[in-house]
Amino acid sequence: MQRFVELLGITEHTRVLDVGGTPDIWALAPVRPRVVFLNESREEPPATVHGDGCRLPFRDAAFDVVFSNSVIEHVGDAARQRAFAAEAARVGKGYWVQTPNRRFPVEVHLHTPFIHWLPREWQRALVPRVAVWRWMVRTTPDRREFYLRHYLDTIRLLDAGQMQAMFPDSHILSGAKSIIAWRAIRT
């Protein structure tokens, strides 16, 4: 969050749309911008708009920054990811979109090494049996089944090249575990 604040010049006056987030991450920021959250229907923080990150219900450049932390990999196929990227760029004068790095050897949702590098049909056979996540998180069988189905049916991890292609006017920060596409606030 420190790097985000520094690179984008965030102040307490900056208007931020947090797509898919919660207030928790903002406690880590050294300043408190004016944040509006956009989420699907569920228990929400204050100042939440319900909606789809691939079809944001805001005018062009409505926010100084669109911020998204580990959401783009959850929206579905490549076409929906491109739509998500286009909406972030349209609605924000600047943006900061983070996603786990597909090249990191541990799949971060399942906490399982190498599983995400296998063909999808192999993953479908192996994930219910070997995903480390199911031993780390105590949950009901139906919730576990929902999470594993969500992973298999929806999550599509990206690498730095794919992020650059989706955000062609961005800077890319590529680390071992995550990738960030960011664009400075345009005036």
Salt bridges, closest charged atoms under 4 A:
GLU12 OE2 - HIS13 NE2 3.43
ASP52 OD2 - ARG55 NH2 3.27
ASP52 OD1 - ARG80 NH2 3.23
ASP60 OD1 - ARG90 NH1 2.83
ASP64 OD1 - ARG15 NH2 3.13
ASP64 OD1 - LYS93 NZ 3.71
GLU73 OE2 - HIS74 NE2 3.46
GLU73 OE2 - HIS109 NE2 3.28
GLU87 OE2 - ARG90 NE 2.84
GLU107 OE2 - HIS109 ND1 2.70
GLU145 OE2 - ARG149 NE 3.01
ASP153 OD1 - ARG124 NH1 3.00
ASP159 OD2 - ARG103 NH2 3.16
ASP169 OD2 - ARG183 NH1 2.74
ASP169 OD2 - ARG186 NH2 2.68
